[in-house]
Amino acid sequence: MSEKFKNLINGVWKEPDGGKYNENRNPANNDDLIGLFPTSTEKDVNEAVAAAKTAFEKWRLVPAPKRGDVLKIVGDIMLERKDEIAFEMTREMGKVFAETKGDTQEGIDTAYYAASEGRRLFGINTPSELPNKMNLSFRVPIGVAGIISPWNFPMAIPTWKIFPALVTGNTVVFKPAELTPKTATTLVEIIDEAMKIVLGKDYIPGVINLVHGKGRVVGEAFLAHPDINLISFTGSTEVGKRINEAGGKMLKRISLELGGKNAQIVMPDADFDLAIDAVLWGAFGTTGQRCTATSRLILHKDIHDEFVEKLLVRVKNLKLGYGNDKGVDVGPCVSEAQRNTVESYVQIGINEDKSKLVAGGKIAKGPGLEKGWFYEPTIFTGVKPEHRLAKEEIFGPVLAVIKCEDLDDSIKILNNTEYGLSSSIFTKNVNDAFKAVRDIQAGITYINGATIGAEAHMPFGGVKGTGNGHREGGWTVYEFYTEWKAVYIDYSGKLQRAQIDNY
Ligand code: NAD
């Protein structure tokens, strides 16, 4: 009998209303059942939100440095359990152990950043225009934050959202992706444990709540709930639009991190080996299932053929397999549905776009791959900027190679998508590099680096269809989780009318 996991509501691990559960299986080996996770209902959400609302009245009064102490302990526990967390994350979503360790480290970095932010949360003071009067402004928490996350960064993305929400004094109801409930459970266990260590007898139940389940049920219940004040969502553009529409109607504060169609440009003066290392890492790391994945490679016409030839030699050496086994470079797609999407885009590339398939293009077969959702790393050449392979997010191990005329043309092609998350250019020419930084329409640009590899203390997010203008990471995310309060202190002893008595 497989283990049944629970929701955390008001400090108590509980079975879901209705008692229904969903299986969580290893995408590299479908025989491996990880556990059964709650298929929660609206009733569970209502209970969790009520708990979070009550807890907010106490948690907001805990001094921010003390709230930061909780995050410090969270980071310490995550560090201690890093290998175990990474192993289980690989088991539930497939990316290789080195990457799940990186995913966990990003959470640790975010915890320590949040811990230190508890002792900053700087306000701004400015002189008053009137005598004997003082003007202050500082940040205040907002209320209950609904956190909805995807499966591709099961630890890092929830921590980017939950840790700043907590340290600023908000309380949280967290709905993780259905495909990665185990990592989410571990994270919430750790937060709850740290709360108990730091607050002791003053422990506040309901500061962090976990409600597993389907987006269409649990997620939708978040959108409709009047007591959820903020929603932070990372996921597909389709769902993001729905959240913006439904949550916007209720005047919720909403942060959206959506899709990407990222490109790497290679100019003739680039270091080829470095550019190949980067494109392999960017296109096939996490099996191409990153919002920042390199899904387009834009090659200058003078080096196109030579670069592709070298790339094809290297791509054949990538080893597919279970990500917890040594020497494996690429894991499976996260699910059968995701692999079907990849397969359908490969057919579009062949039949509709009439691009040239030069690597992969098939379900991967071989010893150890029979029971997983493996797909061969795939490359198309001859892709045109207007083709579907060049414009639509695939979220799998498929790279579209596009030939360009010169720098201006490469940037025009790169910008020719509805998204604007990450981007990269390989060149040794400083003038070209700076022009690219100026003209590329993306939230993130790498010079001589892969499109993937964000650091926890830098702004993260995209322009155009990738989001709604908010940034996660670093200092920028703190704007989302707080309101500004302006305070005027008049010690003149008389009524002073601004703009009237002084002019
Ligand atoms: P998804 O949109 O299918 O699901 C994301 C989350 O939303 C899940 O928890 C899901 O249960 C929930 N959800 C689904 N329907 C909902 C609804 N109607 N109301 C509320 N919640 C709902 O995305 P996914 O397949 O988990 O993740 C892949 C997508 O995420 C890709 O498009 C990728 O580009 C994007 N992504 C973006 C970033 C970024 O920072 N920009 C990072 C990672 C992933």
Residues whose N, C-alpha, C, O or C-beta is under 5 A from the ligand:
A	BS01	NAD	I148 S149 P150 W151 K175 P176 A177 E178 G213 K214 G215 R216 G219 E220 T234 G235 S236 T237 V239 E257 L258 G259 G260 C291 T466
